[in-house]
Amino acid sequence: MCWGVFGGMSMKQPTKQIPHFAQHLLDSIKAAANARDVPYQSLIKVWLQEKLHG
Protein backbone atom coordinates (compact mmCIF):
# COMPACT_ATOMS: atom_id res chain seq x y z
CA MET A 1 0.00 0.00 0.00
CA CYS A 2 1.35 3.39 -0.93
CA TRP A 3 1.01 6.21 1.56
CA GLY A 4 1.44 9.66 0.13
CA VAL A 5 -0.51 12.32 -1.66
CA PHE A 6 -3.75 11.05 -3.14
CA GLY A 7 -6.10 13.40 -4.95
CA GLY A 8 -4.49 16.43 -3.35
CA MET A 9 -4.98 15.04 0.16
CA SER A 10 -2.07 13.92 2.29
CA MET A 11 -2.63 10.47 3.78
CA LYS A 12 -0.78 9.52 6.94
CA GLN A 13 0.26 5.99 7.79
CA PRO A 14 -2.08 4.37 10.29
CA THR A 15 -0.81 4.22 13.83
CA LYS A 16 0.42 0.87 15.05
CA GLN A 17 -2.06 -1.06 17.12
CA ILE A 18 -0.83 -3.22 19.97
CA PRO A 19 -3.17 -6.11 20.77
CA HIS A 20 -3.76 -6.86 24.42
CA PHE A 21 -3.30 -10.48 25.39
CA ALA A 22 -4.14 -12.27 28.61
CA GLN A 23 -0.97 -12.49 30.70
CA HIS A 24 -0.77 -16.30 30.51
CA LEU A 25 -1.01 -16.14 26.70
CA LEU A 26 1.64 -13.43 26.48
CA ASP A 27 3.91 -15.44 28.76
CA SER A 28 3.51 -18.47 26.47
CA ILE A 29 4.26 -16.39 23.38
CA LYS A 30 7.35 -14.91 25.04
CA ALA A 31 8.57 -18.36 26.06
CA ALA A 32 8.14 -19.64 22.49
CA ALA A 33 9.98 -16.61 21.13
CA ASN A 34 12.78 -17.03 23.66
CA ALA A 35 13.19 -20.69 22.64
CA ARG A 36 13.59 -19.51 19.03
CA ASP A 37 15.83 -16.58 20.03
CA VAL A 38 13.59 -14.00 18.34
CA PRO A 39 11.65 -11.00 19.70
CA TYR A 40 8.12 -12.00 20.66
CA GLN A 41 6.60 -9.25 18.48
CA SER A 42 8.40 -10.70 15.46
CA LEU A 43 7.18 -14.19 16.28
CA ILE A 44 3.59 -12.94 16.46
CA LYS A 45 4.01 -11.32 13.01
CA VAL A 46 5.45 -14.54 11.55
CA TRP A 47 2.64 -16.65 13.02
CA LEU A 48 -0.01 -14.27 11.68
CA GLN A 49 1.63 -14.21 8.26
CA GLU A 50 1.75 -18.03 8.16
CA LYS A 51 -1.87 -18.31 9.23
CA LEU A 52 -3.07 -15.80 6.67
CA HIS A 53 -0.94 -16.90 3.73
CA GLY A 54 0.22 -20.40 4.52
C-alpha positions in Angstrom: 0.0 0.0 0.0 1.4 3.4 -0.9 1.0 6.2 1.6 1.4 9.7 0.1 -0.5 12.3 -1.7 -3.8 11.1 -3.1 -6.1 13.4 -5.0 -4.5 16.4 -3.4 -5.0 15.0 0.2 -2.1 13.9 2.3 -2.6 10.5 3.8 -0.8 9.5 6.9 0.3 6.0 7.8 -2.1 4.4 10.3 -0.8 4.2 13.8 0.4 0.9 15.0 -2.1 -1.1 17.1 -0.8 -3.2 20.0 -3.2 -6.1 20.8 -3.8 -6.9 24.4 -3.3 -10.5 25.4 -4.1 -12.3 28.6 -1.0 -12.5 30.7 -0.8 -16.3 30.5 -1.0 -16.1 26.7 1.6 -13.4 26.5 3.9 -15.4 28.8 3.5 -18.5 26.5 4.3 -16.4 23.4 7.3 -14.9 25.0 8.6 -18.4 26.1 8.1 -19.6 22.5 10.0 -16.6 21.1 12.8 -17.0 23.7 13.2 -20.7 22.6 13.6 -19.5 19.0 15.8 -16.6 20.0 13.6 -14.0 18.3 11.7 -11.0 19.7 8.1 -12.0 20.7 6.6 -9.3 18.5 8.4 -10.7 15.5 7.2 -14.2 16.3 3.6 -12.9 16.5 4.0 -11.3 13.0 5.4 -14.5 11.6 2.6 -16.6 13.0 0.0 -14.3 11.7 1.6 -14.2 8.3 1.8 -18.0 8.2 -1.9 -18.3 9.2 -3.1 -15.8 6.7 -0.9 -16.9 3.7 0.2 -20.4 4.5 
